[in-house]
Amino acid sequence: MATKMTWHDVQEIGIALAEKFPDTDPLSVRFTDLHKWVRELPGFSDDPNKSNEKILEAIQMAWLDEKE
């Protein structure tokens, strides 16, 4: 991946999570775990403090869309 992902790359993060955790229901993941998993994704590089509930919710929905 040429560019680094940030919290605003919601779709890309959703795709990456769907690929990394294919058997996980996004709606069952706590935001604390989601935050950690996003930070651990290859290519993710952003300030952990720039995330908030609204962003995590958007990521969760993108992940759900990707799974369906």
DAPERA-V655825 format. One record per residue. N is the residue number from 1. SS is DSSP state (alpha for helix, beta for strand, coil for the rest). PSI is psi in radians with two decimals (999 if undefined). OMEGA is omega in whole degrees, 0 to 359 (none if undefined). Layout:
# DAPERA-V655825
[[N	SS	PSI	OMEGA] [N	SS	PSI	OMEGA]]
This chain:
# DAPERA-V655825
[[1	coil	2.19	186] [2	coil	-0.71	183] [3	coil	2.68	176] [4	coil	2.44	177] [5	beta	2.51	173] [6	coil	3.07	180] [7	coil	-0.40	183] [8	coil	-0.14	179] [9	coil	1.04	189] [10	alpha	-0.82	182] [11	alpha	-0.81	181] [12	alpha	-0.71	179] [13	alpha	-0.75	178] [14	alpha	-0.74	178] [15	alpha	-0.80	181] [16	alpha	-0.71	179] [17	alpha	-0.70	179] [18	alpha	-0.63	179] [19	alpha	-0.66	184] [20	alpha	-0.58	183] [21	coil	1.16	187] [22	coil	-0.44	183] [23	coil	0.17	183] [24	coil	2.34	174] [25	coil	1.99	182] [26	alpha	-0.55	183] [27	alpha	-0.21	180] [28	alpha	-0.09	185] [29	coil	2.22	176] [30	coil	2.60	181] [31	alpha	-0.55	178] [32	alpha	-0.71	178] [33	alpha	-0.74	179] [34	alpha	-0.79	179] [35	alpha	-0.80	180] [36	alpha	-0.80	182] [37	alpha	-0.70	179] [38	alpha	-0.78	181] [39	alpha	-0.46	182] [40	alpha	-0.09	180] [41	coil	2.44	175] [42	coil	2.33	179] [43	coil	-0.15	178] [44	beta	2.26	180] [45	coil	1.67	178] [46	coil	2.84	180] [47	coil	2.12	179] [48	alpha	-0.47	182] [49	alpha	-0.11	180] [50	alpha	-0.07	179] [51	coil	2.71	173] [52	coil	3.10	184] [53	alpha	-0.67	181] [54	alpha	-0.74	179] [55	alpha	-0.79	180] [56	alpha	-0.65	177] [57	alpha	-0.74	180] [58	alpha	-0.71	177] [59	alpha	-0.77	180] [60	alpha	-0.75	180] [61	alpha	-0.67	178] [62	alpha	-0.71	178] [63	alpha	-0.78	179] [64	alpha	-0.79	178] [65	alpha	-0.72	182] [66	alpha	-0.63	180] [67	alpha	-0.56	187] [68	coil	999	none]]
